Amino acid sequence: MRVMLRVLPLALLLAACSFEKHKPAIDRDTLSRRQRDSLTARSRIPGAKVVGKALDAADAEAAHAAAIDSLSR
């Protein structure tokens, strides 16, 4: 029993240590989400036009929000 109490913490410590190199937490792409969506909107895949319309709607809402924000200042 005493041997088990001495070996168990050592085994847990070794199990917690990793000998492999860690990958970065965030793997960044070279294109932003907006750029990827824009490329998708210009492609020939089904539903690509809908992505373009969604981008246009988001742009319109952002412009509207900016206009309202500038009025309140």
Backbone bond lengths (Angstrom), bond angles and torsions (degrees), N, CA, C in turn:
res aa  C-N    CA-C-N  psi(-1)  N-CA   C-N-CA  omega(-1)  CA-C   N-CA-C  phi
1 M - - - 1.454 - - 1.531 110.36 -
2 R 1.328 116.67 -42.53 1.465 119.99 -178.91 1.532 110.39 -69.01
3 V 1.316 116.02 -35.30 1.462 119.06 178.17 1.528 109.11 -64.94
4 M 1.322 115.54 -39.91 1.462 120.13 179.18 1.522 110.89 -63.04
5 L 1.315 118.51 -38.43 1.454 122.10 179.33 1.526 111.89 -68.96
6 R 1.312 117.51 -24.23 1.464 120.68 178.11 1.534 111.37 -86.84
7 V 1.301 116.04 -34.92 1.458 120.41 -176.13 1.532 111.27 -81.11
8 L 1.308 117.57 -34.91 1.454 121.55 -176.80 1.528 113.03 -59.64
9 P 1.343 120.87 -48.21 1.474 118.73 177.60 1.529 112.72 -62.19
10 L 1.322 117.21 -36.44 1.453 120.15 178.15 1.530 110.93 -65.95
11 A 1.310 116.74 -41.22 1.457 121.07 178.71 1.531 110.70 -65.43
12 L 1.337 117.50 -40.57 1.457 120.75 177.74 1.524 111.41 -65.57
13 L 1.314 117.38 -38.59 1.455 121.67 178.37 1.535 110.68 -64.07
14 L 1.311 116.67 -44.43 1.458 120.25 178.61 1.527 111.70 -66.31
15 A 1.314 116.57 -35.81 1.457 119.90 179.45 1.529 111.14 -69.84
16 A 1.315 116.50 -31.92 1.466 120.15 -179.48 1.521 111.84 -75.04
17 C 1.310 117.44 -26.32 1.464 120.90 179.68 1.522 109.73 -80.09
18 S 1.286 115.18 137.67 1.456 119.44 178.39 1.516 108.25 -113.41
19 F 1.304 115.95 133.86 1.453 120.36 -178.31 1.525 111.46 -96.67
20 E 1.317 118.17 -3.86 1.453 121.76 179.04 1.519 109.46 -88.39
21 K 1.317 114.98 153.72 1.457 118.87 175.22 1.515 108.47 -71.60
22 H 1.323 115.29 139.36 1.460 120.22 -179.50 1.518 110.22 -84.67
23 K 1.314 115.73 142.30 1.450 121.35 175.04 1.527 107.78 -79.51
24 P 1.305 117.93 153.57 1.460 119.27 176.14 1.521 110.41 -60.81
25 A 1.320 115.99 147.49 1.458 120.32 -177.73 1.521 111.71 -64.37
26 I 1.315 117.00 -33.78 1.456 120.89 -178.34 1.522 108.66 -122.19
27 D 1.308 115.68 124.46 1.456 121.14 177.45 1.524 107.06 -102.69
28 R 1.307 116.64 100.80 1.461 121.55 -173.78 1.531 111.26 -84.03
29 D 1.314 115.28 139.53 1.456 121.57 172.80 1.518 108.94 -87.25
30 T 1.299 116.45 166.27 1.453 119.64 178.52 1.521 111.36 -83.08
31 L 1.324 118.04 -20.81 1.458 121.48 179.23 1.519 110.52 -103.12
32 S 1.326 115.47 142.95 1.459 119.76 175.98 1.527 109.26 -77.57
33 R 1.296 116.22 169.49 1.466 120.29 178.81 1.526 110.18 -62.51
34 R 1.310 116.04 -39.34 1.463 120.80 179.49 1.539 110.64 -62.72
35 Q 1.324 116.51 -42.33 1.458 120.20 179.44 1.525 111.42 -66.55
36 R 1.327 117.41 -40.52 1.470 120.27 177.71 1.520 110.78 -64.13
37 D 1.353 116.36 -41.72 1.460 119.67 179.04 1.521 111.07 -65.58
38 S 1.318 116.64 -37.18 1.460 120.30 178.49 1.529 110.88 -65.33
39 L 1.317 116.86 -41.00 1.475 120.10 176.32 1.518 111.08 -64.24
40 T 1.314 116.32 -39.26 1.460 120.59 178.28 1.523 110.27 -64.04
41 A 1.333 116.94 -41.26 1.465 121.05 -178.38 1.524 111.45 -63.84
42 R 1.323 118.19 -29.44 1.462 121.55 -179.21 1.527 112.86 -90.66
43 S 1.319 117.65 -1.48 1.465 119.48 -178.61 1.529 110.47 -84.04
44 R 1.332 115.21 175.98 1.466 120.90 -178.22 1.523 112.98 -98.86
45 I 1.308 117.33 9.13 1.462 118.67 -178.55 1.529 109.96 -72.38
46 P 1.332 117.29 153.16 1.462 119.92 179.64 1.534 110.98 -61.66
47 G 1.300 115.83 134.21 1.453 121.02 179.04 1.514 114.39 88.26
48 A 1.308 118.05 2.45 1.460 121.09 -178.12 1.526 111.33 -66.70
49 K 1.318 117.57 -34.90 1.460 120.55 179.17 1.527 111.41 -64.17
50 V 1.309 116.30 -32.28 1.463 120.48 179.22 1.528 109.83 -65.68
51 V 1.318 116.84 -37.71 1.466 120.51 177.66 1.524 109.81 -63.46
52 G 1.335 116.79 -41.29 1.456 120.54 177.34 1.518 112.34 -63.36
53 K 1.322 116.12 -41.12 1.469 119.88 177.91 1.521 111.12 -65.86
54 A 1.317 117.02 -36.51 1.463 120.39 177.45 1.529 111.20 -66.32
55 L 1.319 116.44 -38.68 1.466 119.97 176.22 1.525 111.05 -64.31
56 D 1.338 116.41 -41.72 1.462 120.22 177.97 1.526 111.09 -63.01
57 A 1.324 116.49 -41.91 1.463 120.19 178.75 1.526 111.25 -64.89
58 A 1.322 116.61 -39.25 1.462 120.01 178.53 1.523 110.73 -66.04
59 D 1.320 117.16 -39.01 1.462 121.16 176.56 1.522 111.24 -63.20
60 A 1.326 116.59 -43.20 1.457 120.90 -179.71 1.531 110.74 -63.73
61 E 1.317 116.52 -42.58 1.470 119.82 179.10 1.524 111.71 -67.22
62 A 1.332 116.90 -36.54 1.466 120.07 178.26 1.530 110.06 -66.44
63 A 1.328 116.73 -40.05 1.463 120.12 177.61 1.521 110.52 -65.96
64 H 1.318 116.79 -39.65 1.461 121.30 178.49 1.524 110.60 -64.13
65 A 1.313 116.63 -43.94 1.468 120.58 179.27 1.526 110.88 -65.23
66 A 1.321 117.27 -37.79 1.457 120.51 178.22 1.527 110.93 -66.45
67 A 1.331 116.57 -38.08 1.461 120.32 178.97 1.525 110.86 -66.27
68 I 1.314 116.73 -42.36 1.466 120.64 177.85 1.521 110.86 -66.05
69 D 1.322 116.00 -39.10 1.464 120.51 179.81 1.527 110.80 -65.21
70 S 1.326 117.03 -38.62 1.462 119.65 -179.12 1.527 111.50 -70.53
71 L 1.350 117.73 -26.77 1.454 120.85 177.21 1.519 112.47 -71.48
72 S 1.312 116.54 -31.43 1.465 119.73 -177.42 1.522 112.75 -78.96
73 R 1.298 118.41 -7.16 1.474 120.70 -179.47 1.482 111.26 -93.23
